[in-house]
């Protein structure tokens, strides 16, 4: 959600901070602000709306030169997207500025305490209380800013990343994290804080993971990390393997268009190096023994949104290849229904950012019950893989557009790899069988590339259907999650009614939605891999057409049986049944983006959405 940037060094802080915020715009936000310390004075500027509004304000009311600063893009939770609620928030004495990502759950109690002490609060946010609490501690105790932050954090409940400046301490930025992303960038003569490495990648590739309940203090030459009680903490440094150009549009009209085009490479990169010299599959980080994996008697996949749809596909692969029962759960519901998990349960947590709060809390609950957790994630050093027993990274590179594309395809690949790895360890598949499936997977980047050639057809179709009030999607087997994903993309980007259904469920209610001209997109299973299902979905297409609906059929090359019933036919390459989602999803991504563009919407930053959902 919110984007955070902090800097101490030799450069002009404002330029560094604003550039960092610009690189974090993909996270979704509705206001922006900055603060610097100069000449012993704290100066802030903030504005509702896009970053351009803040830059316009800075043009007419500039900040003084400074080598220390913080910046923030806010996605509203407590209080609407107004100038007053934008961050940074400043204490009454004008000395402390605070920015914040997350939710402080006991803010009402703290707010009442401050009000009774005579403090006037100027916003509706939960964040402002932290600025006043820090300001109240510092002059009365003589503590430094880091110690004051530790003391305040021990009073807070909820999920938060906090970053603070003090006008009397012009060379230090202090931050804290609990259940919310924060990463440190180590430079030469300068250091950085951010919610994502993309914010500082133009300056340094050297990053430091921060653990749970830690406070970090940065100066231009030093980084100090402790827990909330001041105990020094060990940190893990790593090098970011992509550069700033990977987060630029590269000549495409939108980041989403660029990321759709990058999918063949992303899939190939995710497959790279997965087989060792002995021909065995391996994961990135494995802290589970083979004996522990052999004890597993159930798999539970937890995820949200698009990642949940990847998990639905994973269920088919896991049960088919490992013969283990698999459940797929919405992470936001998982821990509230008293799920049955134990030491013999493998929980697979899927999250692009590795910071998705619903998934993180569900994962922690599962671990408390004794379950083993394996993370599928695109972000090295993030919380979910760090707290898991095993991890497999999807090497998709940065995904800037809010609506997920290449992250989804690489999550699918990772799910296949995990299923095969478990089958390998448990002896469900012979080595040559696994090798044959991996070869099929290795051919998928080429096939995804072929599907991209259908983009112009989907764009033309979107222009034709842009005024449709609703679009329905149907599929069977692994085509059902693809239908759900296609509908989700259309909701996210085009702001229109779209629903995905299991095709066999049409007659159980949804068929009532069909009327003359309603577009229905059908994902047709392979006629060779699932012959019976193929026959059934051809019947479903005829049911749809009989009620006047408009059929848009996505079918494999060579499948002629659907031709008489398709108003529009989109061809995809033939591939193994379980892998069809890798190619069938791509036309739906293009369609949704084109529909949004035809309606005049912001394709990369849809309204009300954030890239990384770091609050429950």
Secondary structure as GFF3:
##gff-version 3
##sequence-region A 1 616
A	DSSP	beta_strand	3	8	.	.	.	ID=ss1
A	DSSP	alpha_helix	13	23	.	.	.	ID=ss2
A	DSSP	three_ten_helix	25	27	.	.	.	ID=ss3
A	DSSP	beta_strand	31	38	.	.	.	ID=ss4
A	DSSP	beta_strand	41	48	.	.	.	ID=ss5
A	DSSP	alpha_helix	51	60	.	.	.	ID=ss6
A	DSSP	beta_strand	68	74	.	.	.	ID=ss7
A	DSSP	beta_strand	89	90	.	.	.	ID=ss8
A	DSSP	beta_strand	96	104	.	.	.	ID=ss9
A	DSSP	alpha_helix	107	116	.	.	.	ID=ss10
A	DSSP	alpha_helix	128	141	.	.	.	ID=ss11
A	DSSP	alpha_helix	145	153	.	.	.	ID=ss12
A	DSSP	beta_strand	158	166	.	.	.	ID=ss13
A	DSSP	beta_strand	169	178	.	.	.	ID=ss14
A	DSSP	beta_strand	183	186	.	.	.	ID=ss15
A	DSSP	beta_strand	191	194	.	.	.	ID=ss16
A	DSSP	three_ten_helix	197	199	.	.	.	ID=ss17
A	DSSP	beta_strand	206	209	.	.	.	ID=ss18
A	DSSP	beta_strand	214	218	.	.	.	ID=ss19
A	DSSP	beta_strand	223	227	.	.	.	ID=ss20
A	DSSP	beta_strand	236	239	.	.	.	ID=ss21
A	DSSP	three_ten_helix	244	247	.	.	.	ID=ss22
A	DSSP	alpha_helix	255	261	.	.	.	ID=ss23
A	DSSP	alpha_helix	263	271	.	.	.	ID=ss24
A	DSSP	beta_strand	285	286	.	.	.	ID=ss25
A	DSSP	alpha_helix	290	295	.	.	.	ID=ss26
A	DSSP	beta_strand	298	303	.	.	.	ID=ss27
A	DSSP	alpha_helix	305	322	.	.	.	ID=ss28
A	DSSP	beta_strand	325	330	.	.	.	ID=ss29
A	DSSP	alpha_helix	331	334	.	.	.	ID=ss30
A	DSSP	beta_strand	345	351	.	.	.	ID=ss31
A	DSSP	alpha_helix	357	368	.	.	.	ID=ss32
A	DSSP	beta_strand	372	377	.	.	.	ID=ss33
A	DSSP	alpha_helix	383	386	.	.	.	ID=ss34
A	DSSP	beta_strand	390	393	.	.	.	ID=ss35
A	DSSP	alpha_helix	406	426	.	.	.	ID=ss36
A	DSSP	alpha_helix	431	442	.	.	.	ID=ss37
A	DSSP	alpha_helix	444	451	.	.	.	ID=ss38
A	DSSP	three_ten_helix	452	454	.	.	.	ID=ss39
A	DSSP	alpha_helix	455	465	.	.	.	ID=ss40
A	DSSP	beta_strand	470	475	.	.	.	ID=ss41
A	DSSP	alpha_helix	478	494	.	.	.	ID=ss42
A	DSSP	beta_strand	497	502	.	.	.	ID=ss43
A	DSSP	three_ten_helix	503	508	.	.	.	ID=ss44
A	DSSP	three_ten_helix	510	513	.	.	.	ID=ss45
A	DSSP	beta_strand	519	523	.	.	.	ID=ss46
A	DSSP	alpha_helix	531	546	.	.	.	ID=ss47
A	DSSP	beta_strand	550	556	.	.	.	ID=ss48
A	DSSP	three_ten_helix	563	565	.	.	.	ID=ss49
A	DSSP	beta_strand	568	572	.	.	.	ID=ss50
A	DSSP	three_ten_helix	577	579	.	.	.	ID=ss51
A	DSSP	alpha_helix	581	598	.	.	.	ID=ss52
###
